[in-house]
Amino acid sequence: PRKFAVATAALVCDSLLPNRLWLARAPMRPNLFIVGAMKAATTSIAQFLSTIDSIQMCPVKEPQHFCTDLYEHPDFAALPQIRAFGGQEWIRERDHYLALFAPSGAARYVAEASTTYLYSKRAAQEIAAFNPDARIVILLRQPVQRAFSEYLMNRKIGLARGSFSEEMAADQIRVQRGEFHLFERYVYAGLYAGQVERFLRAFPREQVFIAAIDEPGQNVNTVAARICAFLGVEAPGPVPRLNEAGLAAFPGLNRVLFDSGIKGWISRTFPDSLKSVFKRLYYSDAAAPRLEEAEIARWTEVFAPDIAELSR
C-alpha cells in the first residue's frame, strides 16, 4: 500500500506539473487602476509609477477596456482618426487585454491608466466585477482648468474649431440635453460628483485614493507621494512633465491633416526621428493662450452645484 501511494502521488504530481507551469506563466490580473480625470496629470503619474520596481504598468498607455458603454457611443465609429491618433487603444477582448500584462513575480501591483473609466457609467462596476480587491486612484483638477487643458489639446491636434468659450457653451448645451461627445468633453468630463460616487459605491472607501492635483497646498509631486503612501511603496523622485500644450503653426492645415487621417497615419507610421522633425516644423513656438480670470469665474459657476455635491 505504501508503494502504491507513492506511485500514485508521483503520477498526480506529473499530471499537475504542466498546469502549474502554465499558471506560473499566466498573465497577471491588474489590481491598480488610475482612472482619471483626463488632463489631471494621469499620464505623468502613470509614468512616475512605472519607475517603481514593485509596480508593473501596462505597456499600452490607455487600454480603455472597462468602458463598454463608450464603445456603443455613436462618436466611436464616426471618429476613427481620433482613436488612431497618438497610438490610442480601445481593447474590447478580455484575452487581448490580459495578454498585455506579462507575468512578473516581483510586481506587487499590476496597473493601467485609462481616463475614460472615470466618466464611463459602467467602468466602476466592470472593474469591481473583474477584481473587487483592486486599488483605485482618482485624480481631479479644477474643472475649468481641466476643460481648458483639453481644449488646448484638441486645438493642437486639429479637433477644436471655435474659441474656448464657444466650445464650452456648445458642450454645456449637450449636457443639458443629456448628451455628450466622446472626444469633446469640456463640461461633461468635469462633472466629477457622479463619477466619483460610482467608484465609491463599487469599492470600499479604503481602496480608493482621491486627490486634486491643484488644490491649495498640493501639486503633482505631493499627490504622487501620497499615492505611494496609499500603495505602501517608496516614492522614487519627482514626477515628469508630459503632454504639455502646444500650438499648430498652420491651423487650417492642421485641421485638414486631422480630418483626413493623415496626421494619425504619420503618428503611427513615422519613426521618432522623423516625427521630431515634423513636430518642429508643424508646431509653433508661441506660448499657449491663458485663461482670463473672468472666464474662470464664469465657467466655475457652471460647475458650482457639482463641486458642492463632490465636496459633500
N, C-alpha and C positions, 0 to 999 in steps of 0.2 A: 504493500500500500504506500509506503514512503517513497519508493522509486517511482511508482505511478504518479504520485502527487507532484514530485519534482519534474517529471517529464511533461506532465500536463501544464504546469506553471511555465515551463520553458516555451511550450508551444503557444500559450496565451501571450507571453511577452513578445515572441517573434511576430505574432499576428498584429499586435498593437503597435509595435515599433514604427512601421511606416506611417501610421496615423499620427503618432506622437511627433515624428519628424515633420509631417505636413503641418501640424498645429504650430510647431516652432517657426515655420516659415510663413504662416498665415499673416495677412495684412493686419496692422494694428487698427483698432477701432478708436476714432477720435474721442477725446474726453475733455477737450478745451476748445471753446468756440468764442472768437472775437466777433461780435455781431453788429458792430456799428456804433454810432451813426456814420453815414457817409460824410466824408470831408471833416472827420473829427480825429485825425491822426491815426486812423486804424492801420494804414499801410506802414507807417513809421513804427508803430508799436509792434506789429507783426514781425517786421524786420529785426527790431530790437530783441524780441523773444526768441527769434531763430538763432541768435548767437549764444543762447544758454544751452549747455550740454544736456540738461535733463528735459528739454522741450524740443520735440520734433515738429517743425512746421510743414504744412502741406506745400509741395513744390509748385502747385498752381495757386496763383495769388488769390483768386476768389472762385472756388468751385461751384458755389451757389446751388447746392444740391437740395437743401431742405427748404425750398420756397416754391412748392409746386403750384401755388395759386398764380405766381408771376409767369410761369410757363403758359398759362391759359390767357394771359393778357393779350389783347389784340396788337399792341405795340411790339410784342416779342417776335412775331413773324414779319411785321411791317418794316422793322429797322435792323436788318441783318448787318449793315455796315457798322452799327454801334456795337453789336455783340462781337464782331470781329476785331474792333479797334482795341489796340493795347493788349492783345492776347487774352481777352476775357474768355472765361469758360462758363458754360451752363451745363453741368453734368447731371443728366437725369438718372442713368442706370446705376443701381446700387453697386454692382460688381465693378464698374468702371471707377466709381467714387472710392471704394475701399482699396482698389489697386493703387491709388495714389500714395497710400501710406505703407511704405516698405517696413518690414519688421525691424525693430530696434530694441534690443534688450536694455539699453542704457536710458531710454526715454521714460520719464515719469509721466509726462504729458504729451499727447499727440494732438496737434492743434491745427485749426484752419481759421481763416478770417474772411467772412462774406458779409458785406454791409447790407445786402438785400434782406438778410434774416431779420433785421430789426423792424422794418416796415412791412414785411410779409405777414399776412394774417395767419398763416399755417406753420411757419417755421418753428416757433417755440414749441408747439405740441409735437411736431415731427421730430425735432431734436430730442425732446424728452422721451418719446417712444423709442427712439434709437438708442439713447444712453441716458437713463434717468439720473445717473451719478455724475454727469458732466458738469464742469465748471463753465460759467458764462461770464464774459467780460463785455459790459455795455459802456461805450464811450460816447459822451454827449458834448455838444458845443452850443454856445448861444445861437438860437435858431436862425436869426437874421444873418449873422456872420457865416454860419454853415451854408445857408442858401446862397450867399454872395460868392462863397468859395466854389460851390457847384456851378454857379453862373459863369464864373471866370473859366472854369474847366470846359464847360460846354461851348463858350465862345472861342476858346483856344482850339478845340477840335473841329469847330465849324457847325455845331448844333444850334446854339443860341443865335437868334436873329435880332431881337429888339434890345432895348435898354434893360437894366436890371429891374427897374420899377415896372416896365411893361411886361416882362416875363413873370414877375411876382403876381401882378394883377391877373394875368391870364390863368396862372395856376390857382390862385385864390378862387376864381370863378369855377374852375373844375372841381375843387374841393367842395364848394358849396353845392354843386350838383351831384356830389357823391362819386366823382370820377377822379382819376389821376393818370398822368402819363408815366410810362415805365422809366423814361430816361430824362425827364424834366420834372423834378420832384421838389421844387423850391419851397413851397409851403407844406406839401403833403408829408415829405420826409422829416420835417421839423416838428411835427405834432407828436411829441415823444410820450405823452402820458399813457395813451392806449398801447403804444408799442412796448414800453417798459412793463406795463401791467400784465401783458400776455406772458412775459417771461417770469414774472413773479408768481403768476398762477401756475405755471408749468413746472417750476423748480423751487426747492426750499430756499429761503432767503440767504442762508449761509453759503449757498453755491453760486450766488450771483454777485458780481462786483459791478458797481455803478459809480461813475465819476464824470464830471465835466472838465474838459482839458483847459478851460479858460475861466473857471470860477475864481473869485478872489483868493489869492494865496496858493493857487495851483498853476502848474504848467505841465507840458508833456513829460518832462523828466520827473517831476514829483509824482505825477499819476503813474508813470512806469514803475517807480519804486514801490508805490502802494500795490500795484498789481503783483509785483514779485513777492511782497509780503503776504498777499492774499493766497498766492500759489505755494508759498513756502520755499521759494528759491532765491538765490542771491542775485542782486542786480549787477550786470556786468559793466555798466558805464552809461554814457549819455545816449539819448535816442537820436537816430539820424533824421535829417530833414529830407522828406521825399514828396513827390507830387506837388511841387510848388507851381504857382500860377505863371502863365506866360501869355504873350500876345502874338497873334499872327501878323506877319509883316504885310500880307496882302489878303485882307478879309474876304473879298469877293472870290479869289482863287481858293481860299481856304474852304469856303462853302461848296464850291464845285467839286473839289477833290474829295470832300467828305461825302456829299450826296452820291457821287459816282462810285464810291467804294475804293477809289484809287489809294486814298490815304491809309485805309485799313490794310490794303494789299501791301503797301510799302512797309507798314509797321510789322507785318507778319513775315515778309519775304527778305527785306534787305538785311545784310549783316550790320552789326552795331557800328562798324567803322564808317559805312556809307550813311547810316541813319544819323550819325552825329554831324556829318557834313550837311545833310539835308536840313537838319534842325537849325544849324547856324544860318543857313540861307532863308529858311522859311519863317522863323520866329524873330520878332523884333526885340531889340534891347531896351525898348521903352519900359518904364515902370508900369506895373499893373495899376489900374484905377483903384481908388479907395472909396469906401462908403462915407457919405456925408452923415453927420450926426442927425440931421433932420430925417434922412431915410431910415437910419437905425431906429429912431424913436417911432416913426410912422409904422414900420412893419413890426416892431416889437409889440405894438398894441394889438396887432392881428393875432399874435401868439399868446397874449396875456392870459386868456382863460385856460389855455392848455398848460402854460407854465405854472399857474396856480394849482391845477389838478396834479401835475407832475410833482410839485413840492409836497402836496398832501400825501 
